[in-house]
């Protein structure tokens, strides 16, 4: 046999510890030509020969200790590096000439019918004994050269380890609770150093450690490095959980940070074996632009880093902008071109918020009322003096009416579905606000504040403002109730569609003469109680020439009631149309079929149409016959 040396690059790649997959179903190999017998690796061999390392991809075993000894160049005799001899050491042949199926080291051992004999012989071989001595025995019995030369060095190294563990614990606590590490002031007064001092009270070693000038593992660079290591550990554990899920849903949203940098938030949603929904935040992804191709590349890159195949994607949840939901080149469309079962869903809450915003902004009378309301809330809530005046008048009104009304609430700057209470507060405190303006004008000193107060006072005396507040409160009250229903943890996609349809039907029932008359009478009575001006018709305006075809005469409203009736009907139509537009999405059709399939099966109804749709859409995700047999359990009332 040749004595050529075996290159380290020829050795198999192994981890730090042997791989022992105990629950794996090992593949079988055929042995023998006349009477072939199927044999496979046995997990019980790991207990007898712990040095075995199993390669799942190749269905081979290696001697982990011997491979490590040659990789670290610790084997003494060069003759033991002979390829045939090393083949014996790593591939475990009894003899190359006797068992030709044992190949070189890179081939490994797979002759399972001779496994126990080969393992025993290898365990007693000189090659294995030397590897055990240099890889396992010597490191345990021999200490570091520094420790051999100095006992003080050994104690110092042990103390460094203890201090580093305490530093890691404090840093982990701050990161876990979201507490700033530095805080205010210099580094000596930072939260991190103060926490170290607190945890080390009564510990002389910690006091001495913090008094050191250098080499105490508390610098900014080391803090960032330790935090990065912990973050990577958390991310890897999350990645393992996501990889164990059969299917995933991706959710992303983009925003601009304080540094004017576009950031993309990435979240994955999974369902575990116990049907518990988990949403895992992966991180923020910095991008130079938020075009559809860039955001699509971000999703693919994150899934690649997490070792997730596109074929596991079954859901997408983004906002409703054209970049995300565009029917031709949006992110959802691009992802569905690669995985057609990745159903796109626009967030319920965001859809409703946009629907309410579109409806209010499209109606001039409601838009003006909301803008004036916003100015009123700022004048009251952002001035302690004016709020004290308002509070005094409110208390007087509450004593007279023997009731307690709600206060003034600032309009939410982003969410439209929580503004009904703010409008209701204006209506409940209308009289108190009018008295507040009279008192506030007398005590105001700067002309800007007086001008703002005069402005809102003049608007509140107009009937159009009162009508707009009542109308906006009516519509937003229904959308607020819908928003609360959509935020329920147990609501399904189909249930959300049904709830939205119910709200639409409710709004449609308000579009009749009887409902408007009741609404009109309510506003008129309030106008008389608040001493608001009588309703008037708007100034007659000619139609722009570009819209005037010159065929018929211009028509104008004859009385204020007919004009406000038109505004009332238009507001209802806008609200109904916006909710329908925002909530009608193709992805909901799939969810409705899924829900109907289960409900019909449980109610013993015919579900063939929904069954065919679901099986056709999800293809090999479902086994049709197995699914039908499971649904028959509901059909025959076994549960």
Buried (B, 14 or more C-beta within 10 A) or exposed (E): EEEEEBEEEEBBEBEEEBBBEEEEEBEEBEBEEEEEEEBEBEBEBBEEBEBBBBBEEEBBBBBBBBBBBBBEEBBEEEEBBBBBBBBBBBBBBBEBEEBEBBBBBBBBBBBBEBBEEBBBBBBEBEBBEBBBBBBBEEEEEEEEEEBEEEEEBBEEEEEBEEBBEBBBEBBEBBBEEEEEBBBEEEEEEBBBBEBBBEBBEEBEEBEEBBEEEEEBBBEEEBBEEBBEEBEEEEBEEBBEEBBEBEBBBBBBBBEEEEEEEBBBBBBBBBBEEEEEEEEBEBEEBEBEEBEBEBBBBBBBEBBEEBEBEEEBBBBBBBBBBEBBBBEEEBBBBBBBEEBEBBBBBBBBBBBBBBBBBBBBBBBEBBBBBBEBBBBBBBBBBEBEEBBEBBBEBBEEBBEEEEEEBEBBBBBEEEBBBBBBBBBBBBBBBBBBBBBBBEBBEEEBEEEEBBEBBEBBBEBBBBBBBBBBBBBBBBBBBBBBBBBEBBEEEEBBBBBBBEBBEEBBEEBEEBBEEEEBEEBBEEBBEBBEEBEBEEBEBEEEEEEEEEEEEEEEEEEEBEEBBEBBBEBBBBBBBBBBBBBEBBBEBEBBBBBBBBBBBBBBBBEEEEBEEBBEBBBEBBEEEBEEEEBBEEBEEBBEEEE
